[in-house]
Amino acid sequence: MRSVAVRVERPALAGVRLHEIDLLRIFAAVSVVLYHYLFAGYYKVVSPLGFAAPGLVARYGYLGVDLFFLISGFVVLLSAWNRTPRSFVVSRVVRLYPAYWVAVTLTALVSVLFGAGRFPIGLVQYLGNLTMLNSLADLENVDVVYWTLWAELRFYAIVFALTFFTITARRVSILLWSWLGLTALLEYGVLPAGADLVLNTQYSHYFIAGMALCLIYRFGPRWSWLVLVGLCLINAVYRGVQFAGDVESRFHTAIQRPVVVGLIVLIFAVMLAVALRLTTRLARPWFVVLGALTYPLYLIHAHIGFIVFERLGDQVNKYLLVGSTTAAMVGAAYLINRYVEKPLAPRLKRMLEGRRG
């Protein structure tokens, strides 16, 4: 008799928030901030502050973005389950845009008023960025970190298409294996390069693995899903080693391949532990408070921080300046979350759903 275990959800899913995911978001966001403040800004000559020993560690902080993508694959599928296409779009718009509009506007104002032309912003560029679709029009991002949002939007488009059908483990599995197969075909040059607009192959392995881990979380481990995660890990290591070479060329510094491989493996291992529910005892409800700050912190920290360093770098101790700037960015992220996201999100949701009151 054919087994139907794959269709049986594991208990205690409804209304459960994975606080350990919030902790991982915090870690990823801090990693990216330190990467920019202690390493990338100086080597890209947009920050006068150089850090020798701390920079040796912080240079690997860009892998925080990889963790973000893996988390996104997990939580977005979890959120999309049982949603209609419209409900899914509304949930993503409400989640992404309020903080983003403030961040784009704040970054543009600081760049124009205090950037001394280092980060020039045009009106068309600014307006295009507000849509989050500026990459389609080849308009430069207002802040360097916004490139990840374009990758996220392309992933959301795939999940959006999935919501037109009843989401089941079988349908998700078919999608994931097909997506991974097409990723391989594009990497081998079988498919035209233009297909990457949809396939998003630079980071597809993280989104695919995250969705597979979501299946494991919901229904328990299955060999096909574990194999899928393993293949994604292999491709992540392959692309990660390639990208390490790009980082070396861009910053004219050494990136140790074993460290990159080890960190990518660690990212997958930790997320697998979450999917297998091995981390629940580590979760704390207060993680959600800091976790809510990670998105606005990510959006506002880079160019504004570089401008602060440029203006005050020769007047204040560099460690004190980085520490106080980081604290200020966290404070600004709190204000955006408290006074923009929380009050505006429900109003925007009601408007998009056509409801009153």
C-alpha positions, 0 to 999 in steps of 0.5 A, a space after each residue: 500500500 502506498 504511504 501517505 505519511 508525506 501528507 501528514 503534517 507534524 503537530 504544533 505548527 499553527 501559530 508557532 513562531 520560530 524564535 530561533 529564526 529571529 536569532 539567526 536573522 540577528 546574527 546575519 544582519 550583524 554580520 553584514 553590518 560588520 562586513 561593511 563597517 570593518 572591511 568592505 567600506 575601507 577597501 572600496 574607498 568609501 570609508 576612511 576607517 581601516 581595521 586590520 585584525 577585525 577586518 580579517 574576520 569581518 570580511 566573511 560577513 557577506 555570507 550573512 546574506 546567504 543565510 538571509 536567503 536560506 531563511 527566506 526560502 524557509 519562512 516564505 514558503 511557510 507563510 505562503 501555505 494555504 494563502 491565496 495569490 492575493 493574500 500572499 502578495 499583500 503579505 509581502 508588500 506589507 512586510 517589505 515596503 513600509 520600512 523600505 520607503 523610509 529607508 530609501 528616502 532617508 538614505 537619499 536625503 543623507 546622501 544628497 545633503 551630507 554625502 559631498 557627491 560620493 553617492 549621487 542620487 537623481 530624482 528618477 533613480 530615487 522614484 525608481 527605487 521606491 518601486 523596488 523594481 529599478 533593476 528592470 529599468 537599469 536604475 542604480 540602487 540608492 544603497 548598495 545593499 538593495 541588490 538583495 531585494 531584487 533577488 528576493 522579489 524574483 523568488 517571491 514571483 516563483 512562490 506567487 505562481 505556486 499559490 495559484 494551486 493548492 500548495 502540497 508537499 508533492 507540488 513543492 517537491 516537483 517545483 524544487 527538483 525542477 528549479 534545481 535541474 534548470 539551475 544546473 542546465 543554465 550553469 552548464 550553458 544549456 539554457 540561454 543566459 536570459 533565463 536567469 531572470 527567472 531562475 535566479 541561479 546565483 542564489 537559487 540553491 539557498 531558496 530551494 534548500 530553504 523551501 526543502 527544509 520547510 517541508 522537512 519542518 512541516 512533514 518530517 525528514 524524507 530522503 528525497 528532501 534531504 538529498 535535495 538539501 545536500 545537492 543545494 549545499 554542493 552547489 552553494 559551496 561551488 558558487 561560494 568558492 567562485 564568489 570568493 574569487 570575485 571578492 578577492 579581485 574586487 577588494 584586492 585581499 585574500 579570502 580563505 576558501 576553507 573558511 568560506 566552505 566551512 561557513 556555508 556548511 555551518 549555515 546549512 547545518 544550523 538551518 537543518 537543525 531548525 527544520 528537524 526541531 532540534 533548536 526549540 530549547 534555545 529559542 527565547 520569545 525576546 528574540 522577536 524584538 531584535 529580529 524585527 529590527 534586522 530588516 530596517 537595520 539592513 536597509 539603512 546602515 551602509 551608505 549612511 554609515 559610510 558618510 558618517 565615517 567620512 565626516 567624522 573619521 579624523 575626529 573620533 576614535 575609529 572603534 568608538 565611531 563604529 560602535 556609536 554608529 552601529 548603535 545609532 543604526 540600531 536605534 534608527 531601525 527601532 524607530 522605523 519598526 515602532 513608528 512606521 512598520 507597526 502602525 502602517 502595516 495593518 493600514 496598508 493591509 486593509 487598503 490592499 484587501 479593500 477593507 475599511 476600519 
